[in-house]
């Protein structure tokens, strides 16, 4: 790594006055000033990487600031999200125009200078870490390190899939690139390795990661815990690895990006060696990483840059104009040519163009619901993973961009699309994705696919949500319409033992704001659950499905499964007002109904409520909730092969639960069910005790 070069100390702006130099130092000083004003943040990385951001955006990024939602734009992902002032400064200088929540131009800049001055303040457009849907120009929410680079892999995958399906001779609609800027922390996180391994396997030559190798983390030099040769690791993954020895060498950076653009058989990994806090008294120190530089250090740094020492949030005349012109001179003609080409595409390929119109508008094809299957009553029934697979396959024929796969488990999760090819390096048109045993990486990649128009899904065993908590949560924060398919949802996984038996996982997912967790009780509820998931374009859905067969309920006797759309509904009732309410989800629904039938025979006015989605139920009005769970009925029993936490909301102080409240040792399924009371006789017994009938 080279030492920081000497910079002119001439008072006022530096003498060379070159637009490039002025813009780079503008990014640096804006970042310093914003962090100092907030008295919180990370100034050092934006200062070091300002030349990288400037070079990429002004010379390579194919992007029209006036049309930031242009489908074929290049994507820029700031995976090192704490360096958010770098991205905010770039958005400001580029003059990106704001897109409002309705997808229309607001007539305002995405980020004004006042927005930069409000950095890290409550409700500002410039939060500490960039947030998708909150600030125009931010392509994904990057908080947890490694999330951004894994999203970038998904974006690159989506571009390849879209190009394979929609590009036709004379019509290149998709050929954009994806750039992700990462740091040492991203490289330490395991998710980046999972995603990079998959990207190398898929030969995603439209993907470029830029690694800021500054050897500094919060605790100090990264040598404290991290001394591997990251470049060699990526060579082993099958990436093209390029080293830029000085982050200030814009010519070398340009040459690296040129090499990336010319590479057609593998992704590119550019290792940029930088000095954190470049030009400041804290350069090269962890003190430049996660705290303000301090007023005196900022004064000295500006002096070293040849910058007015007392000026705050200074954007010299002509800097923003030059920066924006560099982008628009390249981006506007490309965008205009694309739009003209797309207009002709409508005439040449009307059916595919109609698909794209729906895709860009986040719509589903007209009449897709007609493909939803219904299932005849059957005492033996189907595992909900099996009925889920049948529903998925029916829908995939109607919704071509409903694509996804599993973390090496599609034969078990039943998420393979029959008759469709696999997405591989030699066939980017495939619809079945093989993520490998990489649950965390799969989650990040699926989110990235959803960020690029696809209705993507990912699947694994329910217990392995432990490995992918972060991307599930981020999908909810970003309001992405992804579908998470989790099977083997209870002790019904059989004899695999406690390591494969999810207990607390339902409570964890239900506690995630914005995530619709649905545990359907039979095949018809599964069909409606898929309908609910796909209609929810602005929130993710977790479908929690069984390994064991569930009876398909006779809907001529019991209420329609359409009740699932409201989260909970009365599925079975007795005459008159109920004196007891049984509440169940998933595999326990048929158990509750069997107990209900027995209780009714005994003269108990019993009601069964199917409550597969707490998220949806809580969105209903008070009148509907009262019709399902009347406040006057205090004898309530919830039955679920999961943890007890949360059920008090629905059973109240006088109710009870039959749940997995105590962890059990490995045992055959029948013994576990008996141990925890998941039998008709025990449900009846506890119900009668609640009513005081067997006291």
C-alpha positions as CSV (number, residue, x, y, z in Angstrom):
1,X,0.0,0.0,0.0
2,X,1.4,3.4,-0.9
3,X,1.8,6.3,1.5
4,X,-0.7,9.2,1.2
5,X,0.7,11.6,-1.3
6,X,1.5,15.2,-0.4
7,X,-1.4,17.6,-1.1
8,X,-1.1,21.3,-1.7
9,X,-1.6,23.5,1.4
10,X,-2.3,26.6,-0.6
11,X,-5.1,28.6,1.3
12,X,-8.5,28.4,-0.5
13,X,-9.2,25.8,-3.1
14,X,-6.3,23.8,-4.4
15,X,-4.5,25.3,-7.3
16,X,-5.0,22.7,-10.0
17,X,-8.8,23.2,-9.8
18,X,-9.4,20.1,-11.9
19,X,-13.1,19.1,-11.8
20,X,-12.1,15.6,-10.8
21,X,-10.0,16.7,-7.9
22,X,-12.6,19.2,-6.8
23,X,-15.4,16.7,-6.9
24,X,-13.4,14.0,-5.0
25,X,-12.5,16.5,-2.2
26,X,-16.1,17.7,-2.1
27,X,-17.2,14.2,-1.4
28,X,-14.5,13.9,1.3
29,X,-15.4,17.2,3.0
30,X,-19.1,16.7,2.8
31,X,-18.6,13.4,4.6
32,X,-16.4,14.9,7.3
33,X,-18.8,17.7,7.9
34,X,-22.0,15.6,8.0
35,X,-20.5,13.2,10.5
36,X,-19.2,16.0,12.6
37,X,-22.6,17.8,12.6
38,X,-24.3,14.6,13.7
39,X,-21.6,13.9,16.2
40,X,-21.9,10.3,15.0
41,X,-20.9,8.2,12.0
42,X,-18.1,6.9,9.9
43,X,-16.0,9.5,8.1
44,X,-12.8,7.6,7.2
45,X,-14.1,5.2,4.6
46,X,-15.9,7.9,2.5
47,X,-12.7,10.0,2.6
48,X,-10.6,7.1,1.4
49,X,-13.0,5.9,-1.3
50,X,-14.1,9.2,-2.7
51,X,-11.9,8.6,-5.8
52,X,-13.4,5.2,-6.3
53,X,-17.0,6.5,-6.2
54,X,-16.2,9.5,-8.4
55,X,-14.4,7.4,-11.0
56,X,-17.1,4.7,-11.2
57,X,-20.1,7.1,-11.3
58,X,-18.7,9.7,-13.7
59,X,-16.9,7.4,-16.1
60,X,-18.6,4.1,-16.1
61,X,-22.0,3.8,-14.3
62,X,-24.8,3.7,-16.9
63,X,-27.4,5.7,-15.1
64,X,-29.7,8.6,-15.9
65,X,-30.1,10.8,-12.8
66,X,-33.5,12.1,-14.2
67,X,-34.8,8.5,-14.5
68,X,-33.4,6.6,-11.5
69,X,-35.9,3.7,-12.0
70,X,-34.8,3.0,-15.6
71,X,-34.9,-0.8,-15.7
72,X,-31.6,-1.3,-17.5
73,X,-29.6,1.0,-15.3
74,X,-26.4,-0.2,-13.8
75,X,-26.8,-1.0,-10.1
76,X,-24.4,0.4,-7.4
77,X,-24.6,-1.3,-4.0
78,X,-22.8,0.2,-1.0
79,X,-22.4,-3.0,1.0
80,X,-20.2,-1.2,3.5
81,X,-23.3,0.6,4.6
82,X,-21.8,2.5,7.5
83,X,-19.9,4.6,4.8
84,X,-23.3,6.0,3.8
85,X,-22.1,9.5,3.4
86,X,-20.1,8.4,0.4
87,X,-23.4,7.3,-1.3
88,X,-25.3,10.3,-0.1
89,X,-22.7,12.6,-1.5
90,X,-22.7,10.8,-4.9
91,X,-26.5,11.0,-5.1
92,X,-26.4,14.7,-4.3
93,X,-23.7,15.6,-6.8
94,X,-25.3,13.4,-9.5
95,X,-28.5,15.4,-9.1
96,X,-30.6,12.3,-8.9
97,X,-34.3,13.1,-9.0
98,X,-36.7,11.8,-6.3
99,X,-39.2,9.1,-7.0
100,X,-42.1,9.2,-4.5
101,X,-43.9,6.3,-2.8
102,X,-46.3,6.0,-5.8
103,X,-43.4,5.6,-8.2
104,X,-43.7,9.1,-9.7
105,X,-41.3,12.0,-9.9
106,X,-41.8,14.5,-7.1
107,X,-39.9,17.3,-8.8
108,X,-37.4,17.4,-5.9
109,X,-33.8,16.3,-5.7
110,X,-33.4,12.9,-4.1
111,X,-30.9,14.5,-1.6
112,X,-30.5,18.3,-1.2
113,X,-27.6,19.9,0.7
114,X,-30.0,20.3,3.6
115,X,-30.7,16.6,3.6
116,X,-26.9,16.0,3.9
117,X,-26.9,18.4,6.8
118,X,-29.6,16.3,8.5
119,X,-27.4,13.2,8.4
120,X,-28.3,10.5,10.9
121,X,-31.2,12.6,12.3
122,X,-34.6,11.1,13.0
123,X,-36.9,11.0,9.9
124,X,-34.1,12.4,7.6
125,X,-33.5,11.0,4.1
126,X,-29.9,10.3,5.2
127,X,-30.0,7.6,7.9
128,X,-26.9,6.1,9.3
129,X,-27.1,3.2,6.9
130,X,-28.8,3.5,3.4
131,X,-32.4,2.3,3.2
132,X,-34.2,1.1,0.1
133,X,-37.6,2.8,-0.6
134,X,-36.5,5.6,1.8
135,X,-33.9,7.4,-0.3
136,X,-34.0,7.5,-4.2
137,X,-30.8,6.2,-5.5
138,X,-30.4,3.6,-2.8
139,X,-30.7,0.2,-4.5
140,X,-30.9,-1.9,-1.3
141,X,-30.8,-1.6,2.5
142,X,-27.3,-2.3,3.7
143,X,-26.9,-2.5,7.5
144,X,-25.5,-5.9,8.4
145,X,-22.2,-6.3,6.7
146,X,-22.2,-8.8,3.8
147,X,-25.9,-8.2,3.0
148,X,-25.1,-5.8,0.2
149,X,-22.7,-8.0,-1.7
150,X,-25.1,-11.0,-1.4
151,X,-27.9,-8.8,-2.7
152,X,-25.6,-7.8,-5.6
153,X,-25.3,-11.4,-6.6
154,X,-29.1,-11.7,-6.7
155,X,-29.3,-8.6,-8.9
156,X,-26.7,-10.0,-11.3
157,X,-28.6,-13.3,-11.4
158,X,-31.8,-11.4,-12.2
159,X,-30.2,-9.5,-15.0
160,X,-29.0,-12.7,-16.6
161,X,-32.4,-14.3,-16.2
162,X,-34.2,-11.3,-17.7
163,X,-31.7,-11.1,-20.6
164,X,-32.1,-14.8,-21.4
165,X,-35.9,-14.6,-21.5
166,X,-36.5,-11.2,-23.0
167,X,-33.6,-10.2,-25.2
168,X,-34.3,-11.0,-28.8
169,X,-32.3,-10.4,-32.1
170,X,-32.2,-6.6,-32.5
171,X,-33.6,-6.0,-29.0
172,X,-31.1,-6.0,-26.2
173,X,-33.3,-4.9,-23.2
174,X,-31.1,-6.1,-20.4
175,X,-27.3,-5.8,-20.4
176,X,-26.6,-3.8,-17.2
177,X,-23.9,-4.4,-14.7
178,X,-23.9,-4.6,-10.9
179,X,-21.2,-3.0,-8.8
180,X,-20.9,-3.6,-5.0
181,X,-18.5,-1.7,-2.8
182,X,-17.4,-3.8,0.2
183,X,-15.0,-3.6,3.1
184,X,-13.0,-5.8,5.4
185,X,-16.0,-6.4,7.5
186,X,-18.0,-7.7,4.5
187,X,-15.1,-10.0,3.7
188,X,-15.1,-11.4,7.2
189,X,-18.8,-12.2,7.3
190,X,-19.5,-15.7,6.1
191,X,-22.4,-14.6,3.9
192,X,-20.0,-12.9,1.5
193,X,-18.1,-16.2,1.0
194,X,-21.4,-18.1,0.3
195,X,-22.5,-15.5,-2.2
196,X,-19.1,-15.2,-3.9
197,X,-18.8,-18.9,-4.2
198,X,-22.2,-19.1,-5.9
199,X,-21.4,-16.1,-8.2
200,X,-18.1,-17.8,-9.3
201,X,-19.9,-21.0,-10.0
202,X,-22.5,-19.2,-12.1
203,X,-19.8,-17.2,-14.0
204,X,-21.6,-13.9,-13.5
205,X,-19.5,-11.6,-15.6
206,X,-21.9,-8.7,-15.1
207,X,-20.9,-8.6,-11.4
208,X,-18.1,-6.5,-10.0
209,X,-17.2,-6.3,-6.3
210,X,-14.8,-3.5,-5.2
211,X,-13.1,-4.4,-2.0
212,X,-11.8,-1.6,0.1
213,X,-8.7,-3.2,1.7
214,X,-7.7,-0.6,4.4
215,X,-6.8,-3.2,7.1
216,X,-8.8,-1.2,9.7
217,X,-11.8,-2.3,11.8
218,X,-13.4,-0.8,15.0
219,X,-11.0,-2.6,17.3
220,X,-7.9,-1.7,15.3
221,X,-5.7,-3.2,12.7
222,X,-7.5,-6.2,11.0
223,X,-4.4,-8.3,11.7
224,X,-6.0,-8.8,15.2
225,X,-8.3,-11.4,13.6
226,X,-8.0,-11.3,9.8
227,X,-4.8,-11.9,7.8
228,X,-5.8,-14.1,4.9
229,X,-5.0,-13.2,1.3
230,X,-8.6,-12.3,0.2
231,X,-7.6,-12.0,-3.5
232,X,-6.4,-15.6,-3.6
233,X,-9.6,-16.7,-1.9
234,X,-11.6,-15.1,-4.7
235,X,-9.3,-16.6,-7.4
236,X,-10.3,-19.9,-5.9
237,X,-13.9,-19.0,-6.2
238,X,-13.3,-18.5,-10.0
239,X,-13.3,-14.7,-10.0
240,X,-11.1,-12.3,-12.0
241,X,-9.0,-10.6,-9.4
242,X,-7.4,-7.1,-10.0
243,X,-5.3,-5.1,-7.5
244,X,-5.3,-1.3,-7.4
245,X,-2.5,-0.3,-5.1
246,X,-3.6,3.3,-4.4
247,X,-7.2,4.3,-4.1
248,X,-6.2,7.8,-5.3
249,X,-4.9,6.4,-8.6
250,X,-8.0,7.1,-10.8
251,X,-6.2,6.0,-13.9
252,X,-5.6,2.6,-12.3
253,X,-9.2,2.5,-11.1
254,X,-10.4,3.2,-14.7
255,X,-8.2,0.5,-16.1
256,X,-9.6,-2.0,-13.6
257,X,-13.2,-1.1,-14.5
258,X,-12.3,-1.4,-18.2
259,X,-11.0,-4.9,-17.5
260,X,-14.2,-5.8,-15.8
261,X,-16.3,-4.5,-18.7
262,X,-14.1,-6.6,-21.0
263,X,-14.4,-9.8,-19.0
264,X,-17.1,-12.2,-20.2
265,X,-16.6,-15.5,-18.4
266,X,-16.4,-14.7,-14.7
267,X,-17.2,-12.0,-12.1
268,X,-14.6,-9.4,-11.2
269,X,-13.1,-8.7,-7.8
270,X,-11.1,-5.4,-7.6
271,X,-8.9,-5.1,-4.5
272,X,-8.4,-1.4,-3.8
273,X,-5.8,-0.6,-1.2
274,X,-6.7,2.6,0.6
275,X,-5.8,4.6,3.7
276,X,-8.8,5.2,5.9
277,X,-9.3,8.9,6.8
278,X,-6.9,9.8,4.0
279,X,-5.3,13.2,4.4
280,X,-6.4,13.6,8.1
281,X,-4.2,13.4,11.2
282,X,-6.1,10.2,12.0
283,X,-5.3,8.6,8.6
284,X,-4.7,4.9,8.8
285,X,-6.1,4.6,12.3
286,X,-9.2,3.0,13.7
287,X,-9.9,6.5,15.2
288,X,-10.9,7.5,11.6
289,X,-13.4,4.7,11.3
290,X,-16.4,5.0,13.6
291,X,-16.3,8.4,15.2
292,X,-16.2,12.1,14.1
293,X,-12.7,13.5,13.4
294,X,-13.2,16.5,15.6
295,X,-13.3,20.1,14.6
296,X,-9.5,20.7,14.9
297,X,-8.7,17.5,12.9
298,X,-11.2,18.6,10.2
299,X,-9.6,22.0,10.0
300,X,-6.1,20.4,9.6
301,X,-7.5,18.0,7.0
302,X,-9.1,20.7,4.9
303,X,-5.9,22.6,5.1
304,X,-4.1,19.6,3.8
305,X,-6.6,19.3,1.0
306,X,-6.1,23.0,0.1
307,X,-9.7,23.6,1.1
308,X,-11.2,26.6,2.9
309,X,-10.7,25.6,6.5
310,X,-13.8,27.1,8.0
311,X,-16.2,26.2,5.1
312,X,-18.8,23.7,6.0
313,X,-20.8,21.6,3.5
314,X,-19.1,23.4,0.7
315,X,-19.9,22.4,-2.9
316,X,-17.7,24.6,-5.1
317,X,-19.3,26.2,-8.1
318,X,-19.4,23.9,-11.1
319,X,-18.7,20.7,-9.2
320,X,-22.2,19.3,-9.1
321,X,-22.9,20.5,-12.7
322,X,-19.8,18.8,-14.0
323,X,-20.5,15.6,-12.0
324,X,-24.1,15.4,-13.3
325,X,-23.1,16.2,-16.9
326,X,-20.6,13.4,-16.9
327,X,-23.4,11.0,-15.9
328,X,-26.1,12.4,-18.1
329,X,-23.9,12.6,-21.2
330,X,-23.5,8.9,-21.0
331,X,-26.8,7.8,-19.3
332,X,-29.4,9.9,-21.1
333,X,-28.6,8.6,-24.6
334,X,-28.5,5.0,-23.4
335,X,-31.8,5.4,-21.6
336,X,-33.5,7.2,-24.5
337,X,-32.3,4.5,-26.9
338,X,-33.6,1.8,-24.6
339,X,-37.0,3.4,-24.3
340,X,-37.2,3.7,-28.1
341,X,-36.2,0.1,-28.5
342,X,-38.7,-1.1,-25.9
343,X,-41.5,0.7,-27.8
344,X,-40.6,-1.2,-31.0
345,X,-40.3,-4.4,-28.9
346,X,-44.1,-4.0,-28.1
347,X,-44.8,-4.4,-31.8
348,X,-42.3,-7.2,-32.5
349,X,-42.9,-9.2,-29.3
350,X,-46.3,-8.1,-27.8
351,X,-46.7,-11.1,-25.4
352,X,-43.2,-10.7,-23.9
353,X,-43.6,-6.9,-23.8
354,X,-46.9,-7.4,-21.9
355,X,-45.0,-9.5,-19.4
356,X,-42.4,-6.8,-18.9
357,X,-45.1,-4.2,-18.5
358,X,-46.5,-6.2,-15.6
359,X,-43.1,-7.0,-14.2
360,X,-42.0,-3.3,-14.1
361,X,-45.3,-2.3,-12.5
362,X,-45.1,-5.1,-9.9
363,X,-48.2,-6.7,-11.2
364,X,-49.1,-10.3,-11.8
365,X,-50.6,-11.6,-15.1
366,X,-54.3,-11.1,-15.5
367,X,-56.3,-14.1,-14.3
368,X,-53.4,-15.9,-12.6
369,X,-55.6,-16.8,-9.7
370,X,-57.5,-19.2,-11.9
371,X,-54.5,-21.5,-11.8
372,X,-54.8,-22.0,-8.0
373,X,-55.7,-25.6,-7.4
374,X,-58.4,-26.9,-5.0
375,X,-58.2,-30.2,-3.2
376,X,-60.9,-32.7,-2.5
377,X,-61.6,-33.8,1.0
378,X,-59.3,-36.7,2.0
379,X,-58.9,-38.2,5.5
380,X,-55.3,-39.2,4.7
381,X,-54.5,-36.0,2.9
382,X,-51.2,-34.5,1.9
383,X,-48.2,-33.1,3.7
384,X,-48.5,-29.3,3.2
385,X,-45.0,-29.3,1.6
386,X,-46.5,-31.6,-1.1
387,X,-49.6,-29.5,-1.6
388,X,-47.4,-26.5,-1.6
389,X,-45.3,-28.0,-4.4
390,X,-48.5,-28.7,-6.4
391,X,-49.6,-25.1,-6.0
392,X,-46.2,-23.6,-6.9
393,X,-46.0,-25.7,-10.1
394,X,-49.5,-24.6,-11.1
395,X,-48.7,-21.0,-10.5
396,X,-45.3,-21.1,-12.2
397,X,-47.0,-21.9,-15.5
398,X,-48.9,-18.6,-15.3
399,X,-46.2,-16.4,-13.7
400,X,-43.0,-17.0,-15.6
401,X,-41.0,-14.7,-13.3
402,X,-42.0,-16.7,-10.2
403,X,-38.6,-18.3,-9.8
404,X,-36.4,-19.7,-7.0
405,X,-35.1,-22.8,-5.4
406,X,-33.7,-24.3,-2.3
407,X,-30.6,-24.5,-0.2
408,X,-29.9,-28.0,-1.6
409,X,-33.3,-29.3,-0.4
410,X,-35.7,-28.9,-3.3
411,X,-36.6,-32.7,-3.4
412,X,-37.6,-32.3,0.3
413,X,-39.2,-28.9,0.2
414,X,-41.0,-29.7,-3.1
415,X,-40.0,-26.3,-4.6
416,X,-38.6,-27.6,-7.9
417,X,-40.7,-26.5,-11.0
418,X,-41.4,-29.6,-13.0
419,X,-40.3,-29.6,-16.6
420,X,-38.2,-26.5,-16.2
421,X,-34.4,-26.3,-16.6
422,X,-32.0,-25.3,-13.9
423,X,-30.4,-21.8,-13.8
424,X,-26.8,-22.5,-14.5
425,X,-23.8,-20.8,-16.2
426,X,-24.7,-22.5,-19.5
427,X,-28.4,-21.8,-19.2
428,X,-29.5,-18.5,-17.7
429,X,-33.1,-19.1,-18.8
430,X,-33.6,-21.8,-16.2
431,X,-36.2,-21.3,-13.5
432,X,-34.9,-23.8,-10.9
433,X,-32.2,-22.3,-8.7
434,X,-29.7,-24.3,-6.8
435,X,-28.3,-22.2,-4.0
436,X,-26.3,-25.0,-2.4
437,X,-26.0,-25.5,1.3
438,X,-25.8,-21.7,1.8
439,X,-29.0,-20.6,3.7
440,X,-27.7,-17.1,4.6
441,X,-26.3,-16.6,1.1
442,X,-29.6,-17.8,-0.4
443,X,-31.5,-15.3,1.6
444,X,-29.4,-12.4,0.4
445,X,-29.4,-13.5,-3.2
446,X,-33.2,-14.0,-3.2
447,X,-33.6,-10.5,-1.8
448,X,-31.4,-9.2,-4.6
449,X,-33.5,-11.0,-7.2
450,X,-36.6,-9.4,-5.8
451,X,-34.9,-6.0,-6.0
452,X,-34.6,-6.6,-9.7
453,X,-38.3,-7.3,-10.5
454,X,-38.5,-11.1,-10.0
455,X,-41.0,-12.8,-7.7
456,X,-38.4,-14.9,-6.1
457,X,-38.6,-17.6,-3.5
458,X,-36.1,-19.5,-1.4
459,X,-36.7,-22.6,0.7
460,X,-35.1,-24.8,3.3
461,X,-36.1,-26.7,6.5
462,X,-37.8,-24.5,9.0
463,X,-35.2,-25.1,11.7
464,X,-32.5,-23.6,9.4
465,X,-34.1,-20.2,9.5
466,X,-31.5,-19.9,12.3
467,X,-28.9,-19.4,9.5
468,X,-30.9,-16.7,7.6
469,X,-32.4,-14.5,10.2
470,X,-30.8,-11.4,8.7
471,X,-32.0,-11.6,5.1
472,X,-35.5,-12.6,6.3
473,X,-35.6,-9.4,8.5
474,X,-34.2,-7.3,5.7
475,X,-36.8,-8.5,3.3
476,X,-39.4,-7.2,5.7
477,X,-37.6,-3.9,6.2
478,X,-37.4,-3.4,2.5
479,X,-41.0,-4.5,1.9
480,X,-40.0,-7.1,-0.7
481,X,-42.6,-9.5,-2.0
482,X,-40.4,-12.6,-1.6
483,X,-41.7,-15.9,-0.5
484,X,-39.8,-17.9,2.0
485,X,-40.9,-21.6,1.9
486,X,-40.0,-23.5,5.1
487,X,-40.9,-27.1,5.5
488,X,-40.4,-29.8,8.2
489,X,-42.2,-27.4,10.5
490,X,-42.4,-29.3,13.8
491,X,-41.6,-32.5,15.7
492,X,-43.3,-34.1,12.8
493,X,-40.0,-34.2,11.0
494,X,-39.7,-37.7,12.4
495,X,-36.6,-39.3,14.0
496,X,-34.0,-36.7,13.1
497,X,-34.0,-35.5,16.7
498,X,-34.1,-32.1,18.4
499,X,-31.5,-30.5,16.1
500,X,-34.0,-30.7,13.3
501,X,-37.2,-30.0,15.3
502,X,-38.1,-26.3,15.3
503,X,-39.6,-25.0,18.5
504,X,-39.0,-21.2,19.0
505,X,-38.9,-20.5,15.2
506,X,-42.5,-19.6,14.8
507,X,-42.3,-17.0,17.6
508,X,-39.2,-15.5,16.0
509,X,-40.8,-15.1,12.6
510,X,-44.1,-13.8,14.1
511,X,-42.1,-11.2,16.0
512,X,-40.7,-9.8,12.8
513,X,-42.7,-6.6,11.8
514,X,-43.8,-6.7,8.2
515,X,-43.3,-10.4,7.7
516,X,-46.5,-12.5,7.1
517,X,-45.9,-15.9,8.6
518,X,-48.5,-18.4,7.5
519,X,-48.8,-21.9,8.8
520,X,-51.6,-23.5,6.8
521,X,-53.6,-26.4,8.2
522,X,-54.5,-28.4,5.1
523,X,-54.0,-28.4,1.3
524,X,-56.7,-25.8,0.6
525,X,-55.3,-23.4,3.1
526,X,-51.9,-23.9,1.4
527,X,-53.4,-22.9,-1.9
528,X,-54.9,-19.7,-0.4
529,X,-51.7,-19.1,1.5
530,X,-49.8,-18.9,-1.9
531,X,-52.5,-16.6,-3.2
532,X,-52.0,-14.3,-0.2
533,X,-48.2,-14.4,-0.6
534,X,-48.3,-13.4,-4.2
535,X,-50.9,-10.7,-3.8
536,X,-48.7,-9.1,-1.1
537,X,-46.2,-7.4,-3.4
538,X,-44.9,-5.1,-0.7
539,X,-44.2,-7.5,2.1
540,X,-42.5,-10.9,2.4
541,X,-44.3,-14.1,3.3
542,X,-43.0,-17.1,5.2
543,X,-45.0,-20.3,4.3
544,X,-44.4,-22.8,7.1
545,X,-45.3,-26.3,5.9
546,X,-45.3,-29.8,7.2
547,X,-43.4,-33.0,6.4
548,X,-46.2,-35.3,7.6
549,X,-49.6,-35.7,5.9
550,X,-52.4,-33.5,7.0
551,X,-56.0,-34.5,6.4
552,X,-57.7,-32.4,3.6
553,X,-60.7,-31.0,5.4
554,X,-64.2,-31.4,4.0
555,X,-65.0,-27.8,3.1
556,X,-68.7,-28.6,2.6
557,X,-68.8,-29.3,6.3
558,X,-66.2,-26.7,7.5
559,X,-65.7,-23.1,6.5
560,X,-64.0,-22.1,3.3
561,X,-60.2,-21.9,3.3
562,X,-60.6,-18.4,1.9
563,X,-60.9,-17.3,5.5
564,X,-57.1,-17.6,5.6
565,X,-57.0,-14.3,3.8
566,X,-58.0,-12.6,7.0
567,X,-55.4,-14.5,9.0
568,X,-57.9,-16.3,11.3
569,X,-61.4,-17.5,10.9
570,X,-64.1,-19.7,12.4
571,X,-63.7,-23.1,10.7
572,X,-66.0,-25.2,12.9
573,X,-68.7,-24.2,15.3
574,X,-71.5,-25.5,17.4
575,X,-75.1,-24.2,17.6
576,X,-75.5,-21.1,19.7
577,X,-72.8,-19.0,21.4
578,X,-69.5,-20.9,22.1
579,X,-68.4,-21.7,25.7
580,X,-65.0,-22.9,24.6
581,X,-62.7,-21.9,21.7
582,X,-60.0,-24.1,20.4
583,X,-57.3,-22.3,18.4
584,X,-54.8,-24.1,16.1
585,X,-52.5,-23.8,13.1
586,X,-50.9,-26.2,10.7
587,X,-50.8,-29.8,11.6
588,X,-52.7,-29.2,14.8
589,X,-55.8,-27.9,13.0
590,X,-57.2,-31.3,12.2
591,X,-56.5,-32.4,15.8
592,X,-58.5,-29.4,17.1
593,X,-61.4,-30.2,14.8
594,X,-61.4,-33.9,15.9
595,X,-61.4,-32.8,19.5
596,X,-64.2,-30.3,18.8
597,X,-66.4,-33.0,17.2
598,X,-65.9,-35.1,20.3
599,X,-66.6,-32.2,22.7
600,X,-69.8,-31.4,20.7
601,X,-70.9,-35.0,21.2
602,X,-70.4,-34.5,24.9
603,X,-72.6,-31.4,24.9
604,X,-69.9,-28.8,24.9
605,X,-70.5,-25.7,22.8
606,X,-67.2,-25.7,21.1
607,X,-65.7,-23.5,18.4
608,X,-62.5,-24.0,16.3
609,X,-60.6,-21.1,15.0
610,X,-57.9,-21.6,12.4
611,X,-55.3,-18.9,13.0
612,X,-52.6,-19.5,10.4
613,X,-51.4,-15.8,10.1
614,X,-51.2,-13.6,13.1
615,X,-50.0,-10.8,10.9
616,X,-53.1,-10.8,8.8
617,X,-55.5,-11.3,11.7
618,X,-54.1,-8.3,13.5
619,X,-54.9,-6.1,10.5
620,X,-58.6,-6.9,10.7
621,X,-61.0,-4.5,12.4
622,X,-62.3,-4.9,16.0
623,X,-65.7,-6.1,14.8
624,X,-64.3,-9.0,12.8
625,X,-62.0,-10.0,15.6
626,X,-64.9,-10.0,18.0
627,X,-66.8,-12.3,15.7
628,X,-64.0,-14.8,15.7
629,X,-62.7,-14.6,19.2
630,X,-65.5,-13.0,21.4
631,X,-64.1,-11.3,24.5
632,X,-66.8,-13.0,26.6
633,X,-65.5,-16.4,25.9
634,X,-62.6,-16.8,28.3
635,X,-62.2,-20.6,28.0
636,X,-59.7,-20.8,25.2
637,X,-57.1,-23.4,24.3
638,X,-54.3,-23.0,21.7
639,X,-52.7,-26.0,20.2
640,X,-49.4,-25.8,18.3
641,X,-46.3,-27.8,18.0
642,X,-44.1,-24.8,18.6
643,X,-43.1,-22.6,21.5
644,X,-45.7,-21.1,23.9
645,X,-44.5,-17.5,23.6
646,X,-47.1,-15.2,22.0
647,X,-50.1,-17.3,22.5
648,X,-51.2,-15.4,25.6
649,X,-52.4,-12.7,23.3
650,X,-55.1,-15.0,22.1
651,X,-55.9,-17.3,25.0
652,X,-55.8,-14.6,27.7
653,X,-55.2,-15.1,31.4
654,X,-57.8,-17.8,31.8
655,X,-56.8,-19.8,28.8
656,X,-54.2,-22.5,28.3
657,X,-51.9,-23.9,25.6
658,X,-50.7,-27.3,24.5
659,X,-47.3,-26.4,23.0
660,X,-43.7,-27.4,23.0
661,X,-43.1,-25.4,26.1
662,X,-40.5,-27.9,27.3
663,X,-37.7,-29.2,25.1
664,X,-37.8,-32.9,24.6
665,X,-35.2,-35.5,23.9
666,X,-34.9,-37.3,20.6
667,X,-37.7,-39.9,20.3
668,X,-40.0,-41.4,17.7
669,X,-42.8,-39.0,16.7
670,X,-45.6,-40.9,18.3
671,X,-43.9,-40.8,21.7
672,X,-43.2,-37.1,21.4
673,X,-46.8,-36.3,20.4
674,X,-48.0,-38.3,23.4
675,X,-45.5,-36.7,25.7
676,X,-46.6,-33.2,24.9
677,X,-50.3,-34.0,24.8
678,X,-50.9,-33.7,21.0
679,X,-53.8,-36.2,21.1
680,X,-57.5,-35.8,20.8
681,X,-58.1,-37.2,24.3
682,X,-55.7,-34.8,25.9
683,X,-57.2,-31.8,24.0
684,X,-60.6,-32.9,25.2
685,X,-59.3,-33.4,28.8
686,X,-57.7,-29.9,29.0
687,X,-60.8,-28.3,27.4
688,X,-63.1,-29.8,30.0
689,X,-60.7,-28.7,32.8
690,X,-60.9,-25.2,31.5
691,X,-64.6,-25.3,31.7
692,X,-64.5,-26.8,35.1
693,X,-66.5,-29.9,33.9
694,X,-64.0,-32.4,35.3
695,X,-62.9,-30.5,38.4
